[in-house]
Amino acid sequence: MKTTATMFVLTAFLFVTGGDACGNVPLVRWTDACVKTGETAELYHVCQETLQHGPDVAELTAYVILAARLAKWSYDDTVGRAEQLIAGGSLPGDQRASYQQCIDSYATARIQMVGVMDELTQCDFTHAGEELEAAVAAMEACGKGLAAGTPLAALNAADKDRTTVAYDLGVLVVGRAPGSMNP
């Protein structure tokens, strides 16, 4: 269902924008976009898993929007799982606090990704770099509080990779934000 929804959103974006609404944004193959962003073999693989759901060739903005949307959906799933684990009562107190902090961090990341999607759909590049960077920072903040081997640690690591792929694709469009980190 999510793949169908993703294709609908991406198709709608390309139709509404005429496939070429954002000036000076190159059309690229998704495979080439992944080569340009793949800092590591793992991130390259995550990029491939993400962009294979989109068109073979599109504006980079479309790929950033797709990556942001899939990351946001994953955030929603992870928060749902964290809430289930907290409600189940089996987590020790320190883990409960860490999981709650992660839920807060995920809310921040989700807000940032929604902003990126909204702005890039309008070809507004003003804040996208900062928002993507803030989403990566939120994923890192969650991960720092989690004990290795806990159920949420693996989910957060995967979400951080998805977020980093969206960030790296965004950098190809908007560049790095002033004073930015290098995730």
Secondary structure, 3 states (H helix, E strand, C coil): CHHHHHHHHHHHHHHHCCCCCCCCCCEEEHHHHHHHHCCCHHHHHHHHHHHCCCCCEEEHHHHHHHHHHHHHHHHHHHHHHHHHHHHHCCCCHHHHHHHHHHHHHHHHHHHHHHHHHHHHHCCCCCCHHHHHHHHHHHHHHHHHCCCCCCHHHHHHHHHHHHHHHHHHHHHHHHCCCCCCCCC
